[in-house]
Amino acid sequence: MHPDRYHVTLALGGRPILHGWWGSEAVARRQFASLVGQYGQPGARVTLADEETGKLLTEWPDGS
């Protein structure tokens, strides 16, 4: 497993302000949920992507 496979991004007002990379999907999903809990407001976007496959795994708000 690649140590930087799962990438979480937080953007506010269309500008990325925080990035994190994890080798564990479970840890990355917990971080994703934590960021949604802290920054889940209008104008925020949180994404979780698998850098190995290039797939977007989840995003908040859904479908933005």
All heavy atoms as a GROMACS GRO file, in nm:
protein
  498
    1MET      N    1   0.085  -0.118   0.000
    1MET     CA    2   0.000   0.000   0.000
    1MET      C    3   0.090   0.124   0.000
    1MET      O    4   0.183   0.135   0.077
    1MET     CB    5  -0.090  -0.002   0.123
    1MET     CG    6  -0.186   0.115   0.126
    1MET     SD    7  -0.294   0.128   0.272
    1MET     CE    8  -0.315  -0.037   0.327
    2HIS      N    9   0.060   0.217  -0.086
    2HIS     CA   10   0.134   0.341  -0.096
    2HIS      C   11   0.100   0.432   0.022
    2HIS      O   12  -0.017   0.448   0.055
    2HIS     CB   13   0.100   0.411  -0.229
    2HIS     CG   14   0.191   0.522  -0.261
    2HIS    ND1   15   0.176   0.647  -0.208
    2HIS    CD2   16   0.301   0.528  -0.340
    2HIS    CE1   17   0.271   0.726  -0.252
    2HIS    NE2   18   0.349   0.656  -0.332
    3PRO      N   19   0.198   0.494   0.088
    3PRO     CA   20   0.170   0.574   0.207
    3PRO      C   21   0.088   0.701   0.181
    3PRO      O   22   0.033   0.758   0.272
    3PRO     CB   23   0.308   0.609   0.261
    3PRO     CG   24   0.400   0.593   0.146
    3PRO     CD   25   0.340   0.487   0.059
    4ASP      N   26   0.081   0.744   0.057
    4ASP     CA   27   0.009   0.867   0.023
    4ASP      C   28  -0.107   0.840  -0.070
    4ASP      O   29  -0.146   0.925  -0.150
    4ASP     CB   30   0.104   0.968  -0.041
    4ASP     CG   31   0.215   1.012   0.052
    4ASP    OD1   32   0.196   1.006   0.174
    4ASP    OD2   33   0.320   1.051   0.002
    5ARG      N   34  -0.167   0.722  -0.061
    5ARG     CA   35  -0.270   0.683  -0.156
    5ARG      C   36  -0.398   0.763  -0.145
    5ARG      O   37  -0.458   0.801  -0.246
    5ARG     CB   38  -0.301   0.534  -0.138
    5ARG     CG   39  -0.409   0.487  -0.232
    5ARG     CD   40  -0.429   0.338  -0.224
    5ARG     NE   41  -0.534   0.300  -0.317
    5ARG     CZ   42  -0.564   0.175  -0.345
    5ARG    NH1   43  -0.497   0.076  -0.290
    5ARG    NH2   44  -0.660   0.149  -0.430
    6TYR      N   45  -0.446   0.790  -0.023
    6TYR     CA   46  -0.576   0.854  -0.003
    6TYR      C   47  -0.557   1.002   0.031
    6TYR      O   48  -0.489   1.037   0.126
    6TYR     CB   49  -0.655   0.782   0.106
    6TYR     CG   50  -0.678   0.638   0.066
    6TYR    CD1   51  -0.598   0.536   0.115
    6TYR    CD2   52  -0.777   0.605  -0.026
    6TYR    CE1   53  -0.617   0.405   0.076
    6TYR    CE2   54  -0.797   0.474  -0.066
    6TYR     CZ   55  -0.716   0.374  -0.015
    6TYR     OH   56  -0.734   0.245  -0.056
    7HIS      N   57  -0.617   1.086  -0.050
    7HIS     CA   58  -0.596   1.231  -0.044
    7HIS      C   59  -0.727   1.300  -0.005
    7HIS      O   60  -0.828   1.286  -0.072
    7HIS     CB   61  -0.549   1.279  -0.180
    7HIS     CG   62  -0.521   1.424  -0.188
    7HIS    ND1   63  -0.523   1.492  -0.308
    7HIS    CD2   64  -0.488   1.518  -0.095
    7HIS    CE1   65  -0.494   1.620  -0.286
    7HIS    NE2   66  -0.474   1.637  -0.157
    8VAL      N   67  -0.723   1.375   0.106
    8VAL     CA   68  -0.838   1.452   0.152
    8VAL      C   69  -0.807   1.600   0.131
    8VAL      O   70  -0.697   1.646   0.163
    8VAL     CB   71  -0.867   1.426   0.302
    8VAL    CG1   72  -0.981   1.514   0.351
    8VAL    CG2   73  -0.901   1.279   0.324
    9THR      N   74  -0.902   1.672   0.074
    9THR     CA   75  -0.886   1.814   0.049
    9THR      C   76  -1.004   1.890   0.106
    9THR      O   77  -1.118   1.849   0.093
    9THR     CB   78  -0.881   1.843  -0.104
    9THR    OG1   79  -0.776   1.766  -0.161
    9THR    CG2   80  -0.855   1.989  -0.132
   10LEU      N   81  -0.974   2.003   0.169
   10LEU     CA   82  -1.076   2.097   0.215
   10LEU      C   83  -1.058   2.226   0.138
   10LEU      O   84  -0.947   2.281   0.132
   10LEU     CB   85  -1.060   2.125   0.365
   10LEU     CG   86  -1.138   2.244   0.420
   10LEU    CD1   87  -1.288   2.222   0.411
   10LEU    CD2   88  -1.096   2.274   0.563
   11ALA      N   89  -1.165   2.272   0.075
   11ALA     CA   90  -1.164   2.400   0.004
   11ALA      C   91  -1.272   2.489   0.064
   11ALA      O   92  -1.382   2.444   0.094
   11ALA     CB   93  -1.189   2.380  -0.145
   12LEU      N   94  -1.238   2.614   0.082
   12LEU     CA   95  -1.335   2.714   0.128
   12LEU      C   96  -1.338   2.826   0.025
   12LEU      O   97  -1.232   2.876  -0.014
   12LEU     CB   98  -1.295   2.770   0.264
   12LEU     CG   99  -1.302   2.674   0.382
   12LEU    CD1  100  -1.248   2.740   0.508
   12LEU    CD2  101  -1.445   2.627   0.406
   13GLY      N  102  -1.458   2.860  -0.020
   13GLY     CA  103  -1.470   2.964  -0.121
   13GLY      C  104  -1.397   2.932  -0.249
   13GLY      O  105  -1.347   3.020  -0.317
   14GLY      N  106  -1.388   2.802  -0.281
   14GLY     CA  107  -1.322   2.760  -0.405
   14GLY      C  108  -1.171   2.751  -0.397
   14GLY      O  109  -1.106   2.715  -0.495
   15ARG      N  110  -1.113   2.780  -0.281
   15ARG     CA  111  -0.967   2.775  -0.265
   15ARG      C  112  -0.928   2.662  -0.171
   15ARG      O  113  -0.979   2.656  -0.059
   15ARG     CB  114  -0.915   2.905  -0.207
   15ARG     CG  115  -0.933   3.020  -0.299
   15ARG     CD  116  -0.880   3.144  -0.237
   15ARG     NE  117  -0.876   3.248  -0.338
   15ARG     CZ  118  -0.794   3.348  -0.336
   15ARG    NH1  119  -0.708   3.363  -0.237
   15ARG    NH2  120  -0.796   3.437  -0.432
   16PRO      N  121  -0.838   2.574  -0.217
   16PRO     CA  122  -0.793   2.467  -0.127
   16PRO      C  123  -0.715   2.527  -0.010
   16PRO      O  124  -0.625   2.609  -0.029
   16PRO     CB  125  -0.704   2.380  -0.214
   16PRO     CG  126  -0.679   2.456  -0.339
   16PRO     CD  127  -0.777   2.568  -0.347
   17ILE      N  128  -0.754   2.488   0.112
   17ILE     CA  129  -0.684   2.541   0.229
   17ILE      C  130  -0.619   2.431   0.312
   17ILE      O  131  -0.537   2.461   0.399
   17ILE     CB  132  -0.775   2.628   0.317
   17ILE    CG1  133  -0.889   2.546   0.375
   17ILE    CG2  134  -0.828   2.747   0.243
   17ILE    CD1  135  -0.952   2.613   0.495
   18LEU      N  136  -0.655   2.305   0.286
   18LEU     CA  137  -0.597   2.197   0.364
   18LEU      C  138  -0.592   2.072   0.278
   18LEU      O  139  -0.688   2.041   0.206
   18LEU     CB  140  -0.683   2.170   0.488
   18LEU     CG  141  -0.627   2.067   0.582
   18LEU    CD1  142  -0.620   2.125   0.722
   18LEU    CD2  143  -0.714   1.943   0.580
   19HIS      N  144  -0.480   2.002   0.285
   19HIS     CA  145  -0.461   1.874   0.215
   19HIS      C  146  -0.404   1.775   0.315
   19HIS      O  147  -0.326   1.813   0.402
   19HIS     CB  148  -0.360   1.886   0.101
   19HIS     CG  149  -0.404   1.970  -0.012
   19HIS    ND1  150  -0.472   1.919  -0.119
   19HIS    CD2  151  -0.388   2.102  -0.037
   19HIS    CE1  152  -0.496   2.018  -0.205
   19HIS    NE2  153  -0.446   2.129  -0.156
   20GLY      N  154  -0.439   1.650   0.300
   20GLY     CA  155  -0.379   1.544   0.380
   20GLY      C  156  -0.376   1.416   0.300
   20GLY      O  157  -0.463   1.392   0.216
   21TRP      N  158  -0.274   1.336   0.323
   21TRP     CA  159  -0.257   1.209   0.253
   21TRP      C  160  -0.237   1.099   0.355
   21TRP      O  161  -0.163   1.116   0.453
   21TRP     CB  162  -0.135   1.213   0.162
   21TRP     CG  163  -0.151   1.301   0.043
   21TRP    CD1  164  -0.189   1.262  -0.083
   21TRP    CD2  165  -0.129   1.442   0.036
   21TRP    NE1  166  -0.192   1.370  -0.168
   21TRP    CE2  167  -0.156   1.484  -0.097
   21TRP    CE3  168  -0.090   1.539   0.128
   21TRP    CZ2  169  -0.144   1.614  -0.139
   21TRP    CZ3  170  -0.080   1.671   0.085
   21TRP    CH2  171  -0.105   1.707  -0.047
   22TRP      N  172  -0.304   0.985   0.333
   22TRP     CA  173  -0.294   0.870   0.423
   22TRP      C  174  -0.280   0.743   0.342
   22TRP      O  175  -0.332   0.732   0.231
   22TRP     CB  176  -0.419   0.860   0.511
   22TRP     CG  177  -0.425   0.968   0.612
   22TRP    CD1  178  -0.375   0.966   0.739
   22TRP    CD2  179  -0.481   1.098   0.595
   22TRP    NE1  180  -0.397   1.086   0.800
   22TRP    CE2  181  -0.462   1.169   0.714
   22TRP    CE3  182  -0.544   1.164   0.490
   22TRP    CZ2  183  -0.504   1.300   0.732
   22TRP    CZ3  184  -0.587   1.294   0.508
   22TRP    CH2  185  -0.566   1.362   0.629
   23GLY      N  186  -0.215   0.646   0.401
   23GLY     CA  187  -0.203   0.514   0.339
   23GLY      C  188  -0.321   0.425   0.368
   23GLY      O  189  -0.343   0.326   0.299
   24SER      N  190  -0.400   0.459   0.468
   24SER     CA  191  -0.516   0.381   0.509
   24SER      C  192  -0.645   0.452   0.469
   24SER      O  193  -0.667   0.568   0.508
   24SER     CB  194  -0.514   0.361   0.661
   24SER     OG  195  -0.638   0.318   0.708
   25GLU      N  196  -0.731   0.382   0.397
   25GLU     CA  197  -0.860   0.441   0.359
   25GLU      C  198  -0.946   0.469   0.482
   25GLU      O  199  -1.014   0.572   0.489
   25GLU     CB  200  -0.935   0.351   0.261
   25GLU     CG  201  -1.065   0.413   0.215
   25GLU     CD  202  -1.139   0.331   0.111
   25GLU    OE1  203  -1.086   0.230   0.062
   25GLU    OE2  204  -1.253   0.370   0.077
   26ALA      N  205  -0.942   0.380   0.580
   26ALA     CA  206  -1.023   0.400   0.702
   26ALA      C  207  -0.982   0.528   0.774
   26ALA      O  208  -1.068   0.606   0.818
   26ALA     CB  209  -1.010   0.280   0.794
   27VAL      N  210  -0.854   0.552   0.786
   27VAL     CA  211  -0.805   0.674   0.852
   27VAL      C  212  -0.844   0.796   0.770
   27VAL      O  213  -0.889   0.898   0.825
   27VAL     CB  214  -0.653   0.667   0.873
   27VAL    CG1  215  -0.598   0.800   0.924
   27VAL    CG2  216  -0.617   0.555   0.970
   28ALA      N  217  -0.829   0.789   0.638
   28ALA     CA  218  -0.865   0.901   0.552
   28ALA      C  219  -1.015   0.931   0.561
   28ALA      O  220  -1.054   1.048   0.563
   28ALA     CB  221  -0.825   0.871   0.407
   29ARG      N  222  -1.098   0.828   0.568
   29ARG     CA  223  -1.243   0.850   0.582
   29ARG      C  224  -1.278   0.914   0.715
   29ARG      O  225  -1.367   0.998   0.722
   29ARG     CB  226  -1.320   0.720   0.561
   29ARG     CG  227  -1.325   0.679   0.414
   29ARG     CD  228  -1.416   0.561   0.390
   29ARG     NE  229  -1.419   0.527   0.249
   29ARG     CZ  230  -1.499   0.581   0.159
   29ARG    NH1  231  -1.584   0.675   0.194
   29ARG    NH2  232  -1.494   0.543   0.032
   30ARG      N  233  -1.207   0.878   0.822
   30ARG     CA  234  -1.230   0.944   0.951
   30ARG      C  235  -1.191   1.091   0.944
   30ARG      O  236  -1.260   1.178   0.997
   30ARG     CB  237  -1.152   0.873   1.062
   30ARG     CG  238  -1.218   0.744   1.107
   30ARG     CD  239  -1.162   0.690   1.236
   30ARG     NE  240  -1.019   0.659   1.230
   30ARG     CZ  241  -0.968   0.542   1.194
   30ARG    NH1  242  -1.048   0.443   1.159
   30ARG    NH2  243  -0.839   0.523   1.194
   31GLN      N  244  -1.080   1.120   0.877
   31GLN     CA  245  -1.037   1.259   0.862
   31GLN      C  246  -1.138   1.337   0.777
   31GLN      O  247  -1.170   1.452   0.808
   31GLN     CB  248  -0.898   1.268   0.799
   31GLN     CG  249  -0.845   1.407   0.788
   31GLN     CD  250  -0.826   1.475   0.923
   31GLN    OE1  251  -0.800   1.411   1.023
   31GLN    NE2  252  -0.842   1.605   0.926
   32PHE      N  253  -1.188   1.276   0.671
   32PHE     CA  254  -1.290   1.336   0.587
   32PHE      C  255  -1.411   1.374   0.672
   32PHE      O  256  -1.459   1.488   0.668
   32PHE     CB  257  -1.330   1.238   0.475
   32PHE     CG  258  -1.448   1.282   0.394
   32PHE    CD1  259  -1.430   1.362   0.283
   32PHE    CD2  260  -1.576   1.243   0.428
   32PHE    CE1  261  -1.540   1.403   0.208
   32PHE    CE2  262  -1.686   1.283   0.354
   32PHE     CZ  263  -1.668   1.364   0.243
   33ALA      N  264  -1.461   1.278   0.752
   33ALA     CA  265  -1.578   1.302   0.836
   33ALA      C  266  -1.551   1.412   0.938
   33ALA      O  267  -1.638   1.497   0.965
   33ALA     CB  268  -1.621   1.174   0.907
   34SER      N  269  -1.432   1.415   0.993
   34SER     CA  270  -1.395   1.518   1.089
   34SER      C  271  -1.397   1.657   1.025
   34SER      O  272  -1.448   1.753   1.083
   34SER     CB  273  -1.256   1.488   1.146
   34SER     OG  274  -1.214   1.592   1.232
   35LEU      N  275  -1.345   1.667   0.903
   35LEU     CA  276  -1.344   1.796   0.834
   35LEU      C  277  -1.485   1.842   0.799
   35LEU      O  278  -1.516   1.960   0.810
   35LEU     CB  279  -1.257   1.789   0.709
   35LEU     CG  280  -1.108   1.780   0.735
   35LEU    CD1  281  -1.032   1.758   0.604
   35LEU    CD2  282  -1.057   1.905   0.805
   36VAL      N  283  -1.571   1.749   0.759
   36VAL     CA  284  -1.710   1.785   0.731
   36VAL      C  285  -1.775   1.836   0.860
   36VAL      O  286  -1.847   1.938   0.858
   36VAL     CB  287  -1.788   1.666   0.672
   36VAL    CG1  288  -1.937   1.697   0.667
   36VAL    CG2  289  -1.736   1.632   0.532
   37GLY      N  290  -1.747   1.770   0.971
   37GLY     CA  291  -1.803   1.814   1.098
   37GLY      C  292  -1.753   1.952   1.140
   37GLY      O  293  -1.829   2.032   1.195
   38GLN      N  294  -1.629   1.982   1.114
   38GLN     CA  295  -1.571   2.110   1.153
   38GLN      C  296  -1.602   2.222   1.056
   38GLN      O  297  -1.620   2.336   1.098
   38GLN     CB  298  -1.419   2.098   1.166
   38GLN     CG  299  -1.374   2.015   1.282
   38GLN     CD  300  -1.222   2.004   1.287
   38GLN    OE1  301  -1.153   2.010   1.186
   38GLN    NE2  302  -1.170   1.987   1.407
   39TYR      N  303  -1.602   2.192   0.927
   39TYR     CA  304  -1.612   2.297   0.825
   39TYR      C  305  -1.734   2.285   0.736
   39TYR      O  306  -1.745   2.357   0.636
   39TYR     CB  307  -1.486   2.296   0.736
   39TYR     CG  308  -1.362   2.327   0.813
   39TYR    CD1  309  -1.279   2.226   0.860
   39TYR    CD2  310  -1.326   2.459   0.839
   39TYR    CE1  311  -1.164   2.255   0.931
   39TYR    CE2  312  -1.211   2.488   0.910
   39TYR     CZ  313  -1.130   2.386   0.955
   39TYR     OH  314  -1.016   2.415   1.025
   40GLY      N  315  -1.827   2.196   0.768
   40GLY     CA  316  -1.947   2.175   0.687
   40GLY      C  317  -2.038   2.297   0.690
   40GLY      O  318  -2.125   2.308   0.775
   41GLN      N  319  -2.014   2.387   0.601
   41GLN     CA  320  -2.089   2.513   0.594
   41GLN      C  321  -2.099   2.554   0.448
   41GLN      O  322  -2.027   2.503   0.363
   41GLN     CB  323  -2.016   2.621   0.673
   41GLN     CG  324  -1.877   2.648   0.618
   41GLN     CD  325  -1.795   2.738   0.710
   41GLN    OE1  326  -1.831   2.762   0.823
   41GLN    NE2  327  -1.684   2.787   0.659
   42PRO      N  328  -2.188   2.646   0.415
   42PRO     CA  329  -2.195   2.694   0.276
   42PRO      C  330  -2.058   2.746   0.231
   42PRO      O  331  -1.988   2.814   0.306
   42PRO     CB  332  -2.298   2.807   0.282
   42PRO     CG  333  -2.384   2.772   0.399
   42PRO     CD  334  -2.291   2.710   0.500
   43GLY      N  335  -2.021   2.708   0.110
   43GLY     CA  336  -1.894   2.750   0.054
   43GLY      C  337  -1.778   2.655   0.079
   43GLY      O  338  -1.670   2.672   0.027
   44ALA      N  339  -1.803   2.551   0.160
   44ALA     CA  340  -1.699   2.452   0.188
   44ALA      C  341  -1.717   2.331   0.098
   44ALA      O  342  -1.829   2.296   0.059
   44ALA     CB  343  -1.704   2.408   0.334
   45ARG      N  344  -1.606   2.267   0.064
   45ARG     CA  345  -1.609   2.142  -0.012
   45ARG      C  346  -1.498   2.053   0.042
   45ARG      O  347  -1.383   2.096   0.055
   45ARG     CB  348  -1.586   2.168  -0.160
   45ARG     CG  349  -1.594   2.041  -0.244
   45ARG     CD  350  -1.604   2.070  -0.393
   45ARG     NE  351  -1.630   1.949  -0.466
   45ARG     CZ  352  -1.544   1.892  -0.549
   45ARG    NH1  353  -1.428   1.948  -0.573
   45ARG    NH2  354  -1.575   1.780  -0.610
   46VAL      N  355  -1.533   1.930   0.074
   46VAL     CA  356  -1.438   1.832   0.124
   46VAL      C  357  -1.442   1.712   0.029
   46VAL      O  358  -1.550   1.664  -0.005
   46VAL     CB  359  -1.471   1.787   0.268
   46VAL    CG1  360  -1.363   1.692   0.320
   46VAL    CG2  361  -1.487   1.906   0.361
   47THR      N  362  -1.326   1.666  -0.014
   47THR     CA  363  -1.319   1.552  -0.104
   47THR      C  364  -1.222   1.448  -0.051
   47THR      O  365  -1.126   1.480   0.019
   47THR     CB  366  -1.273   1.594  -0.246
   47THR    OG1  367  -1.142   1.652  -0.238
   47THR    CG2  368  -1.369   1.692  -0.309
   48LEU      N  369  -1.249   1.324  -0.088
   48LEU     CA  370  -1.159   1.212  -0.060
   48LEU      C  371  -1.137   1.139  -0.192
   48LEU      O  372  -1.233   1.093  -0.255
   48LEU     CB  373  -1.220   1.117   0.044
   48LEU     CG  374  -1.148   0.984   0.065
   48LEU    CD1  375  -1.003   1.003   0.107
   48LEU    CD2  376  -1.224   0.898   0.165
   49ALA      N  377  -1.012   1.131  -0.232
   49ALA     CA  378  -0.977   1.067  -0.359
   49ALA      C  379  -0.875   0.957  -0.337
   49ALA      O  380  -0.792   0.964  -0.246
   49ALA     CB  381  -0.921   1.169  -0.456
   50ASP      N  382  -0.881   0.856  -0.422
   50ASP     CA  383  -0.781   0.750  -0.424
   50ASP      C  384  -0.679   0.788  -0.531
   50ASP      O  385  -0.709   0.784  -0.650
   50ASP     CB  386  -0.850   0.617  -0.457
   50ASP     CG  387  -0.755   0.498  -0.456
   50ASP    OD1  388  -0.633   0.517  -0.478
   50ASP    OD2  389  -0.804   0.386  -0.436
   51GLU      N  390  -0.562   0.829  -0.489
   51GLU     CA  391  -0.458   0.875  -0.582
   51GLU      C  392  -0.407   0.761  -0.671
   51GLU      O  393  -0.360   0.786  -0.781
   51GLU     CB  394  -0.343   0.938  -0.506
   51GLU     CG  395  -0.380   1.064  -0.431
   51GLU     CD  396  -0.404   1.182  -0.522
   51GLU    OE1  397  -0.321   1.207  -0.612
   51GLU    OE2  398  -0.507   1.249  -0.505
   52GLU      N  399  -0.415   0.638  -0.624
   52GLU     CA  400  -0.366   0.524  -0.702
   52GLU      C  401  -0.456   0.495  -0.822
   52GLU      O  402  -0.409   0.467  -0.931
   52GLU     CB  403  -0.355   0.401  -0.613
   52GLU     CG  404  -0.284   0.285  -0.679
   52GLU     CD  405  -0.259   0.173  -0.580
   52GLU    OE1  406  -0.177   0.193  -0.489
   52GLU    OE2  407  -0.321   0.066  -0.595
   53THR      N  408  -0.589   0.504  -0.802
   53THR     CA  409  -0.683   0.475  -0.910
   53THR      C  410  -0.732   0.600  -0.980
   53THR      O  411  -0.792   0.592  -1.087
   53THR     CB  412  -0.806   0.399  -0.856
   53THR    OG1  413  -0.878   0.485  -0.767
   53THR    CG2  414  -0.767   0.270  -0.786
   54GLY      N  415  -0.712   0.716  -0.917
   54GLY     CA  416  -0.761   0.841  -0.973
   54GLY      C  417  -0.909   0.865  -0.951
   54GLY      O  418  -0.967   0.958  -1.007
   55LYS      N  419  -0.972   0.784  -0.866
   55LYS     CA  420  -1.117   0.796  -0.842
   55LYS      C  421  -1.148   0.885  -0.722
   55LYS      O  422  -1.079   0.880  -0.621
   55LYS     CB  423  -1.178   0.658  -0.817
   55LYS     CG  424  -1.180   0.571  -0.939
   55LYS     CD  425  -1.252   0.442  -0.911
   55LYS     CE  426  -1.254   0.355  -1.036
   55LYS     NZ  427  -1.328   0.231  -1.013
   56LEU      N  428  -1.254   0.963  -0.737
   56LEU     CA  429  -1.310   1.039  -0.626
   56LEU      C  430  -1.397   0.943  -0.546
   56LEU      O  431  -1.492   0.886  -0.599
   56LEU     CB  432  -1.394   1.156  -0.678
   56LEU     CG  433  -1.458   1.245  -0.573
   56LEU    CD1  434  -1.352   1.317  -0.490
   56LEU    CD2  435  -1.550   1.345  -0.639
   57LEU      N  436  -1.362   0.920  -0.420
   57LEU     CA  437  -1.436   0.824  -0.338
   57LEU      C  438  -1.560   0.884  -0.275
   57LEU      O  439  -1.662   0.818  -0.265
   57LEU     CB  440  -1.344   0.767  -0.229
   57LEU     CG  441  -1.221   0.693  -0.281
   57LEU    CD1  442  -1.132   0.650  -0.165
   57LEU    CD2  443  -1.262   0.574  -0.365
   58THR      N  444  -1.549   1.009  -0.230
   58THR     CA  445  -1.664   1.077  -0.172
   58THR      C  446  -1.636   1.226  -0.168
   58THR      O  447  -1.521   1.269  -0.177
   58THR     CB  448  -1.698   1.022  -0.030
   58THR    OG1  449  -1.823   1.074   0.012
   58THR    CG2  450  -1.589   1.055   0.071
   59GLU      N  451  -1.744   1.303  -0.157
   59GLU     CA  452  -1.730   1.448  -0.148
   59GLU      C  453  -1.845   1.504  -0.066
   59GLU      O  454  -1.950   1.441  -0.053
   59GLU     CB  455  -1.728   1.513  -0.285
   59GLU     CG  456  -1.855   1.495  -0.364
   59GLU     CD  457  -1.849   1.552  -0.504
   59GLU    OE1  458  -1.777   1.650  -0.526
   59GLU    OE2  459  -1.916   1.496  -0.591
   60TRP      N  460  -1.822   1.618  -0.007
   60TRP     CA  461  -1.925   1.692   0.065
   60TRP      C  462  -1.920   1.836   0.020
   60TRP      O  463  -1.810   1.892   0.012
   60TRP     CB  464  -1.902   1.683   0.216
   60TRP     CG  465  -2.015   1.747   0.291
   60TRP    CD1  466  -2.124   1.684   0.342
   60TRP    CD2  467  -2.034   1.886   0.318
   60TRP    NE1  468  -2.209   1.776   0.398
   60TRP    CE2  469  -2.154   1.901   0.385
   60TRP    CE3  470  -1.959   2.001   0.291
   60TRP    CZ2  471  -2.203   2.025   0.426
   60TRP    CZ3  472  -2.007   2.123   0.331
   60TRP    CH2  473  -2.128   2.135   0.399
   61PRO      N  474  -2.029   1.901  -0.010
   61PRO     CA  475  -2.161   1.839  -0.020
   61PRO      C  476  -2.166   1.742  -0.138
   61PRO      O  477  -2.093   1.759  -0.235
   61PRO     CB  478  -2.257   1.955  -0.039
   61PRO     CG  479  -2.174   2.068  -0.089
   61PRO     CD  480  -2.033   2.043  -0.040
   62ASP      N  481  -2.250   1.643  -0.127
   62ASP     CA  482  -2.262   1.540  -0.230
   62ASP      C  483  -2.299   1.599  -0.364
   62ASP      O  484  -2.395   1.672  -0.374
   62ASP     CB  485  -2.368   1.437  -0.185
   62ASP     CG  486  -2.370   1.315  -0.273
   62ASP    OD1  487  -2.264   1.279  -0.328
   62ASP    OD2  488  -2.477   1.254  -0.287
   63GLY      N  489  -2.218   1.567  -0.464
   63GLY     CA  490  -2.249   1.608  -0.601
   63GLY      C  491  -2.223   1.754  -0.632
   63GLY      O  492  -2.273   1.806  -0.731
   64SER      N  493  -2.141   1.823  -0.554
   64SER     CA  494  -2.114   1.965  -0.582
   64SER      C  495  -2.021   1.982  -0.697
   64SER      O  496  -1.950   1.897  -0.736
   64SER     CB  497  -2.059   2.034  -0.459
   64SER     OG  498  -1.932   1.984  -0.426
   0.00000   0.00000   0.00000
